[in-house]
Amino acid sequence: MHKDDFKYIIDIGLIISFIGVFVSGIFKFYPLRNLFAGVFELISKELMRTIHDWSGIIMGFLVLTHLILNWKWLGYKTKELFSKQ
């Protein structure tokens, strides 16, 4: 598999895991939960906690992988930014 294809898969995984964390986070945050009460009554609190926890763990691993894959670029851009000053 080409490195760019792998990066693309990592980015798609990040998007999906972010959506899972974001939506379940809204559910867990009491003031926002009341705005969407009708929707979230269909899903148990325990299921939302599980989705939130696992999505967060998966997102953490994907972020680390993303950083590792882009480490050289991050170093290059950091040097470039500070050399201009």
C-alpha positions, -999 to 999 in steps of 0.1 A, spaced: 0 0 0 13 34 -9 20 58 19 -5 84 7 -32 57 5 -24 48 41 -26 85 52 -59 88 35 -73 58 54 -59 73 87 -76 106 79 -110 90 71 -107 71 104 -100 104 122 -131 119 107 -153 90 117 -139 88 152 -142 126 156 -179 123 147 -183 96 173 -166 116 200 -184 148 191 -220 134 189 -216 112 220 -200 142 238 -231 163 230 -251 135 246 -230 134 277 -230 172 281 -262 179 300 -271 214 287 -268 203 250 -285 169 257 -317 187 264 -317 203 230 -317 169 213 -337 150 239 -360 133 214 -332 118 194 -311 107 223 -340 90 241 -337 62 215 -301 54 226 -291 43 260 -267 63 281 -245 33 285 -242 28 247 -233 65 243 -206 62 270 -192 32 253 -192 49 219 -176 80 234 -149 61 252 -139 38 223 -141 66 197 -118 87 219 -93 58 222 -93 51 185 -90 88 177 -60 90 200 -42 61 183 -51 76 149 -37 110 159 -5 95 170 -2 75 138 -10 107 118 18 126 137 43 98 131 35 97 94 39 135 91 68 139 115 93 151 88 69 176 74 61 190 109 98 194 115 104 211 82 74 235 87 86 243 123 121 251 111 107 272 83 84 291 106 111 299 131 138 307 106 117 335 91 117 353 125 
